[in-house]
Amino acid sequence: MTQRTTKQDIRKDAVYARQSLDKKDSLSIETQIEKGLALSDENAEVYKDKGYSGKNTERPDLQRLKTEIEADKIKRVIVYRLDRISRNIADFYQLYQLMEIHKVEFISISENFDTSTPMGRAMMGILIVFAQMERESIQERVKDNYYFRIEEDGRWPGEPAPKGFDNARTSDNKPTLKENDDIEMVKLAFAMYAEEANTSLAKVGRELYEKGYRSNRENGRFDSVTIARILQNPVYAVADNLLYKYYKMRKAHICSNENT
């Protein structure tokens, strides 16, 4: 008599590992995999995303894992630590709901719990909350430092320089901007858009290209998005009271007062 094989019989364990950066104090992706395989079945498959942050789910192997969960090919997802799969509570619970629908267990090795037990499910909820709190705390520190650079030191915050400028340093070695030859192209783009009736972003881009100017795109042409970003960038505007009131009305974060 032939024994019937079910989907449940052919499902496999999935060992998932992630590491955003190689750091001395972080567990390597190889060690995560080794520990996961030690707990898994012989037919386990490894899914790994090296160089990807846990703040969202846009990771190639995580997406592959989700596809195989939906295809009922996975019976358990094993990670070394909960934040290896996600640091975002909304993203994690969406993934966990997918696991529940397809009857997939979730196991975190270092936190010593799995979702096949009520206690494991409760612990999972608590730990993912703390993982998100840690991520938001880091974001807050980065944001505070960003505004400190502007408010206290009056520095350019270190982003790529807008078209028409290069990143530079002041005499006391603080980041700032200095004009380059492309500033004439920027001025011309503003003049063309303001003075020509019924013009369009695409037309401005074509005319700039015909006049010999080039964008940073591979073909050197200006598309509508490139022109829009130039025309909408407040760095090109005169910093007067009218501009201050406009951005105040838009509830923008303004680092100086109206009379500065």
C-alpha positions as CSV (number, residue, x, y, z in Angstrom):
1,M,0.0,0.0,0.0
2,T,1.5,3.4,-1.0
3,Q,1.7,6.0,1.7
4,R,0.2,9.4,0.7
5,T,2.5,12.4,1.0
6,T,0.8,15.6,2.2
7,K,1.9,19.3,2.0
8,Q,2.6,19.1,5.7
9,D,5.1,16.3,5.1
10,I,7.1,18.2,2.5
11,R,7.3,21.6,4.2
12,K,10.8,22.7,5.3
13,D,12.4,24.8,8.0
14,A,13.6,28.3,6.9
15,V,16.7,29.8,8.6
16,Y,16.7,33.5,8.1
17,A,19.8,35.7,8.9
18,R,20.4,39.4,8.4
19,Q,23.3,41.8,9.0
20,S,23.3,45.4,8.0
21,L,27.0,46.1,8.6
22,D,30.1,44.1,9.6
23,K,30.9,45.3,13.1
24,K,33.1,43.9,15.8
25,D,30.3,43.8,18.4
26,S,27.6,42.3,16.0
27,L,27.0,38.6,15.4
28,S,28.1,37.7,11.9
29,I,25.6,36.4,9.4
30,E,27.5,33.1,9.2
31,T,27.2,32.5,12.9
32,Q,23.5,33.3,12.8
33,I,23.1,30.7,10.1
34,E,25.2,28.1,11.9
35,K,23.1,28.5,15.1
36,G,19.8,28.3,13.1
37,L,20.8,25.2,11.2
38,A,21.7,23.5,14.5
39,L,18.1,23.8,15.5
40,S,16.5,23.0,12.2
41,D,15.7,19.9,10.2
42,E,18.1,18.4,7.6
43,N,16.1,19.8,4.7
44,A,16.2,23.4,6.0
45,E,16.9,26.2,3.6
46,V,18.9,29.3,4.4
47,Y,17.7,32.8,3.5
48,K,20.1,35.6,4.2
49,D,20.2,39.4,3.5
50,K,23.6,40.9,4.1
51,G,24.0,44.7,4.0
52,Y,20.3,45.3,4.5
53,S,18.6,47.3,7.4
54,G,15.8,45.8,9.5
55,K,13.7,49.0,9.3
56,N,11.6,47.7,6.4
57,T,11.0,44.5,4.5
58,E,12.5,45.5,1.2
59,R,15.1,42.7,1.3
60,P,15.6,40.1,-1.5
61,D,15.7,36.9,0.5
62,L,13.0,38.0,3.0
63,Q,10.7,38.6,0.0
64,R,11.7,35.1,-1.3
65,L,10.9,33.7,2.1
66,K,7.5,35.3,2.1
67,T,6.7,33.9,-1.3
68,E,7.6,30.4,-0.1
69,I,5.4,30.8,3.0
70,E,2.5,31.8,0.8
71,A,3.2,28.7,-1.3
72,D,3.0,26.5,1.9
73,K,6.6,25.4,1.5
74,I,7.7,26.5,5.0
75,K,6.8,24.9,8.4
76,R,9.1,27.0,10.7
77,V,11.0,30.2,10.4
78,I,14.1,30.2,12.6
79,V,16.1,33.4,13.4
80,Y,18.9,34.1,15.9
81,R,17.1,37.1,17.3
82,L,13.8,38.8,16.6
83,D,15.3,42.1,15.2
84,R,17.1,40.1,12.5
85,I,13.9,39.7,10.7
86,S,12.4,43.1,11.6
87,R,12.8,46.2,13.8
88,N,9.4,47.6,12.8
89,I,6.4,46.4,14.7
90,A,3.9,46.9,11.9
91,D,6.1,45.1,9.4
92,F,6.7,42.2,11.8
93,Y,3.0,41.7,12.7
94,Q,2.1,41.7,9.0
95,L,4.7,39.0,8.4
96,Y,3.5,37.1,11.5
97,Q,-0.1,37.2,10.3
98,L,1.1,35.7,7.1
99,M,2.8,32.9,9.1
100,E,-0.3,32.3,11.1
101,I,-2.5,31.9,8.0
102,H,-0.1,29.3,6.6
103,K,0.5,27.6,9.9
104,V,4.2,28.5,10.1
105,E,5.9,28.6,13.5
106,F,8.3,31.3,14.4
107,I,11.4,30.6,16.6
108,S,13.9,33.1,18.0
109,I,17.0,31.3,19.3
110,S,18.6,33.8,21.6
111,E,15.3,34.9,23.1
112,N,14.4,31.3,23.7
113,F,10.8,31.3,22.6
114,D,8.6,30.1,19.8
115,T,5.1,30.9,18.7
116,S,3.7,27.4,19.2
117,T,3.1,28.4,22.8
118,P,1.0,31.1,24.4
119,M,4.0,32.4,26.4
120,G,6.1,32.5,23.2
121,R,3.4,34.6,21.4
122,A,3.2,37.0,24.4
123,M,7.0,37.3,24.6
124,M,7.2,38.0,20.8
125,G,4.8,41.0,21.2
126,I,6.9,42.4,24.0
127,L,10.2,42.0,22.3
128,I,9.1,43.5,19.0
129,V,7.9,46.6,20.8
130,F,11.3,47.1,22.4
131,A,13.0,46.5,19.1
132,Q,11.0,49.3,17.6
133,M,11.6,51.6,20.6
134,E,15.4,51.1,20.0
135,R,15.1,51.9,16.3
136,E,13.0,55.0,17.0
137,S,15.5,56.1,19.7
138,I,18.3,55.9,17.2
139,Q,16.3,57.9,14.6
140,E,15.6,60.6,17.2
141,R,19.3,60.9,18.1
142,V,20.2,61.2,14.4
143,K,17.5,63.8,13.8
144,D,18.6,65.8,16.9
145,N,22.2,65.8,15.6
146,Y,21.0,66.9,12.2
147,Y,19.2,69.9,13.5
148,F,22.1,70.7,16.0
149,R,24.4,71.0,13.0
150,I,22.1,73.6,11.5
151,E,20.8,75.5,14.5
152,E,23.9,75.7,16.7
153,D,26.7,75.7,14.1
154,G,24.9,77.2,11.2
155,R,26.3,74.5,8.9
156,W,25.1,72.9,5.7
157,P,23.7,69.6,6.9
158,G,25.9,67.5,4.7
159,E,23.5,66.4,1.9
160,P,24.6,66.2,-1.8
161,A,25.0,69.7,-3.1
162,P,22.0,71.1,-5.1
163,K,22.6,71.7,-8.8
164,G,24.7,74.8,-9.3
165,F,26.6,74.3,-6.0
166,D,29.5,72.3,-4.7
167,N,30.0,71.2,-1.1
168,A,32.8,73.3,0.4
169,R,34.3,74.4,3.7
170,T,34.3,77.7,5.5
171,S,37.5,79.3,6.8
172,D,36.8,77.6,10.1
173,N,36.3,74.3,8.4
174,K,32.5,74.1,8.6
175,P,30.5,72.5,5.7
176,T,28.9,75.0,3.4
177,L,28.1,75.5,-0.3
178,K,29.8,77.4,-3.1
179,E,28.5,78.2,-6.6
180,N,29.8,76.4,-9.6
181,D,29.3,77.0,-13.4
182,D,25.9,75.2,-13.3
183,I,24.4,78.1,-11.3
184,E,23.8,79.9,-14.6
185,M,21.8,76.9,-15.9
186,V,19.7,77.1,-12.7
187,K,19.0,80.8,-13.2
188,L,18.1,80.2,-16.8
189,A,15.6,77.4,-15.8
190,F,13.9,79.7,-13.4
191,A,13.7,82.5,-15.9
192,M,12.4,80.3,-18.7
193,Y,9.7,78.8,-16.4
194,A,8.6,82.2,-15.0
195,E,8.7,84.3,-18.2
196,E,7.5,82.0,-21.0
197,A,3.7,81.6,-21.3
198,N,2.3,78.1,-21.3
199,T,5.7,76.5,-20.9
200,S,6.2,73.0,-19.3
201,L,8.9,71.3,-17.3
202,A,9.7,69.0,-20.2
203,K,10.1,72.0,-22.6
204,V,12.4,73.8,-20.1
205,G,14.5,70.6,-19.9
206,R,14.7,70.3,-23.7
207,E,15.8,73.9,-24.2
208,L,18.5,73.6,-21.5
209,Y,19.9,70.5,-23.3
210,E,19.8,72.3,-26.6
211,K,21.7,75.2,-25.1
212,G,24.5,72.8,-24.1
213,Y,23.7,72.2,-20.5
214,R,23.7,68.6,-19.2
215,S,22.1,66.8,-16.2
216,N,23.7,64.1,-14.0
217,R,21.7,61.4,-15.8
218,E,23.5,59.0,-18.1
219,N,22.2,60.6,-21.3
220,G,22.7,64.1,-19.9
221,R,19.1,65.1,-20.6
222,F,16.8,66.9,-18.2
223,D,13.5,65.1,-17.5
224,S,10.5,66.8,-15.8
225,V,11.3,65.4,-12.4
226,T,14.9,66.9,-12.5
227,I,13.5,70.3,-13.5
228,A,10.8,70.2,-10.8
229,R,13.3,69.4,-8.1
230,I,15.4,72.4,-9.1
231,L,12.4,74.8,-9.3
232,Q,11.0,73.5,-5.9
233,N,14.2,73.6,-4.0
234,P,14.1,76.5,-1.4
235,V,17.9,76.7,-1.4
236,Y,17.6,78.9,-4.5
237,A,15.1,81.3,-3.0
238,V,15.9,84.7,-1.4
239,A,15.8,84.2,2.3
240,D,13.5,87.2,3.1
241,N,10.4,87.6,5.4
242,L,8.0,86.6,2.6
243,L,9.8,83.2,2.3
244,Y,9.9,82.8,6.0
245,K,6.1,83.4,6.4
246,Y,5.4,81.0,3.5
247,Y,7.3,78.1,5.1
248,K,6.0,79.0,8.6
249,M,2.5,78.7,7.1
250,R,3.4,75.3,5.7
251,K,4.6,74.2,9.2
252,A,8.2,73.6,8.1
253,H,10.9,73.2,10.7
254,I,12.7,76.6,10.6
255,C,16.0,76.9,12.4
256,S,16.3,80.7,12.6
257,N,13.8,83.4,13.5
258,E,12.2,85.8,11.1
259,N,14.7,88.6,11.6
260,T,17.9,86.5,11.3
